[in-house]
Amino acid sequence: MSLVDPVYAQWLMADCLWALATDAAGDARWGSTGMVKVRQTRLATRADAEAEAARQLAFMGGPLAIDSHLLTGTWAAFRGRVITITGNRLGYQDGKDVFVLGAEDDRAAGTSRVTVLVRL
C-alpha cells in the first residue's frame, strides 16, 4: 500500500477544497503578526481560487481608505470580497477594486449602503 502525503489527504477530506496564497513582501514585513484570511467561495477550480487569492493579495498592498456608497441592488452577500465599483466621480470613473467591509440592504428602496476599503 502506498502512502498518501498527509497534506494532500487533508485537502481531499476537507469540507471544501482549498488553495493557499501567500505574499512574500507581506510575510517579510509582518511575520507572524500578519493577517490570515480564509474565504470560502463557490469557485469550482483550484486555478480560479488561486487567481482570486492573487487578486486579493494585490489589492491589499499600499495605503487604504474607507469609503461608503449608496448602490442599487443588494450587496450584503459581498461582505469580505473584492468587487469593482464604477462611478462618475471621486476617482471611480475607470472603475476601482474595493474590499467590501459591510453592506446594509434596504430591500424596500432597492438600494444598499456599502462600506468599502479602497486603495489610495
C-alpha positions as CSV (number, residue, x, y, z in Angstrom):
1,M,0.0,0.0,0.0
2,S,1.4,3.4,-0.9
3,L,1.4,6.3,1.5
4,V,-0.5,9.5,0.7
5,D,1.0,12.8,1.6
6,P,-0.8,14.0,4.8
7,V,-1.4,17.5,3.5
8,Y,-2.9,16.1,0.3
9,A,-5.0,13.7,2.3
10,Q,-6.3,16.5,4.5
11,W,-7.1,18.5,1.3
12,L,-9.1,15.5,-0.1
13,M,-11.1,15.0,3.2
14,A,-11.9,18.7,3.8
15,D,-15.4,20.1,3.8
16,C,-14.4,22.1,0.8
17,L,-11.4,22.3,-1.5
18,W,-8.8,25.0,-0.7
19,A,-5.9,26.8,-2.1
20,L,-3.3,28.8,-0.2
21,A,-1.7,32.1,-1.4
22,T,1.0,34.0,0.4
23,D,2.6,37.4,-0.1
24,A,6.4,37.3,0.4
25,A,6.6,41.1,0.9
26,G,3.8,41.0,3.5
27,D,5.3,38.0,5.2
28,A,8.7,39.7,5.4
29,R,7.1,42.9,6.8
30,W,4.6,41.5,9.3
31,G,5.9,38.0,10.1
32,S,3.7,36.0,12.4
33,T,1.6,39.1,13.2
34,G,0.3,39.3,9.6
35,M,-3.4,38.9,8.8
36,V,-4.6,35.5,7.6
37,K,-7.8,35.5,5.6
38,V,-9.9,32.4,5.0
39,R,-12.6,32.7,2.3
40,Q,-15.0,30.0,1.2
41,T,-16.5,30.6,-2.2
42,R,-18.3,28.7,-4.9
43,L,-15.3,28.7,-7.2
44,A,-15.1,25.3,-8.9
45,T,-11.4,25.0,-9.8
46,R,-8.2,25.4,-8.0
47,A,-6.9,27.8,-10.7
48,D,-9.9,30.1,-10.2
49,A,-9.3,30.1,-6.4
50,E,-5.6,30.9,-6.9
51,A,-6.5,33.7,-9.3
52,E,-8.9,35.2,-6.8
53,A,-6.4,34.9,-4.0
54,A,-3.8,36.7,-6.1
55,R,-6.3,39.5,-6.9
56,Q,-7.0,40.0,-3.2
57,L,-3.3,39.9,-2.2
58,A,-2.5,42.5,-4.9
59,F,-5.4,44.7,-3.7
60,M,-4.3,44.8,0.0
61,G,-0.9,46.4,-0.6
62,G,-0.5,50.1,0.0
63,P,-2.4,52.7,2.0
64,L,-6.2,52.2,2.3
65,A,-9.2,54.4,2.9
66,I,-12.8,53.7,3.9
67,D,-15.5,54.8,1.6
68,S,-19.3,54.5,1.7
69,H,-21.5,54.2,-1.3
70,L,-25.2,54.0,-1.9
71,L,-25.6,51.3,-4.6
72,T,-28.7,49.9,-6.3
73,G,-29.5,46.2,-5.5
74,T,-28.5,44.0,-2.6
75,W,-24.8,43.8,-1.6
76,A,-24.8,42.1,1.8
77,A,-23.7,38.8,0.2
78,F,-20.5,40.5,-1.0
79,R,-19.0,41.2,2.5
80,G,-15.4,40.1,2.6
81,R,-15.0,40.1,-1.2
82,V,-13.2,42.4,-3.6
83,I,-15.5,44.0,-6.2
84,T,-15.1,46.7,-8.8
85,I,-17.1,49.9,-8.5
86,T,-17.5,52.3,-11.4
87,G,-19.0,55.7,-10.8
88,N,-18.8,59.2,-12.3
89,R,-16.9,60.9,-9.5
90,L,-14.2,60.6,-6.8
91,G,-11.8,58.7,-9.0
92,Y,-14.2,55.8,-9.7
93,Q,-14.6,56.8,-13.4
94,D,-12.4,54.0,-14.7
95,G,-13.6,51.5,-12.0
96,K,-11.8,50.7,-8.7
97,D,-11.3,47.5,-7.0
98,V,-12.6,47.8,-3.4
99,F,-12.9,45.4,-0.4
100,V,-16.4,45.2,1.0
101,L,-16.4,45.7,4.7
102,G,-20.2,45.8,5.2
103,A,-23.5,46.4,3.5
104,E,-26.9,47.4,4.7
105,D,-29.5,46.3,2.2
106,D,-32.8,48.3,2.0
107,R,-35.0,46.0,0.0
108,A,-37.9,48.4,0.1
109,A,-35.9,51.0,-1.7
110,G,-33.8,48.6,-3.8
111,T,-30.6,50.1,-2.5
112,S,-27.7,49.2,-0.2
113,R,-25.3,51.3,1.8
114,V,-21.9,49.6,1.1
115,T,-18.8,50.4,3.2
116,V,-15.5,49.5,1.4
117,L,-11.8,49.7,1.7
118,V,-10.2,51.3,-1.3
119,R,-6.5,51.8,-2.2
120,L,-5.4,55.4,-2.4
